[in-house]
Amino acid sequence: MLDNLILFVSQFLLVFLLGFQSLNIVRGYYVLAFLTSLFLGVASWFTINIVANASMFDVLSTTFIVYIFAGPIAIISAMRTHELIRKYKVL
């Protein structure tokens, strides 16, 4: 159960940060791109370690479902968050 929570958070962060990173690069935000890259490394490490121990043949497992659904939620969240940050000039 804890592994699935960590997997959801790490996969969510991985996709969220990838989307956020893309927007940083397109807009030329060097410092944000640098910081985002650091966090991408951490999120990737957690995701890879948990998925490496999962069964690749059990597509109905909770681990698989958590892994698949974290991404779509994350990319929409990243787009909206980046939009709000830039609108209110938080960063």
ChimeraX attribute file (.defattr): number of C-alpha atoms within 10 A of each C-alpha:
attribute: neighborCount
match mode: 1-to-1
recipient: residues
	/A:1	8
	/A:2	7
	/A:3	13
	/A:4	17
	/A:5	12
	/A:6	16
	/A:7	24
	/A:8	22
	/A:9	18
	/A:10	23
	/A:11	25
	/A:12	26
	/A:13	24
	/A:14	26
	/A:15	23
	/A:16	24
	/A:17	24
	/A:18	19
	/A:19	18
	/A:20	24
	/A:21	23
	/A:22	15
	/A:23	18
	/A:24	19
	/A:25	13
	/A:26	9
	/A:27	10
	/A:28	11
	/A:29	13
	/A:30	12
	/A:31	11
	/A:32	15
	/A:33	19
	/A:34	13
	/A:35	11
	/A:36	19
	/A:37	15
	/A:38	11
	/A:39	15
	/A:40	18
	/A:41	11
	/A:42	13
	/A:43	21
	/A:44	15
	/A:45	13
	/A:46	17
	/A:47	21
	/A:48	13
	/A:49	11
	/A:50	15
	/A:51	17
	/A:52	9
	/A:53	8
	/A:54	12
	/A:55	11
	/A:56	11
	/A:57	8
	/A:58	10
	/A:59	10
	/A:60	8
	/A:61	13
	/A:62	12
	/A:63	21
	/A:64	18
	/A:65	13
	/A:66	18
	/A:67	19
	/A:68	14
	/A:69	13
	/A:70	20
	/A:71	18
	/A:72	12
	/A:73	13
	/A:74	23
	/A:75	20
	/A:76	13
	/A:77	18
	/A:78	22
	/A:79	15
	/A:80	12
	/A:81	14
	/A:82	17
	/A:83	14
	/A:84	12
	/A:85	11
	/A:86	10
	/A:87	10
	/A:88	8
	/A:89	8
	/A:90	8
	/A:91	10
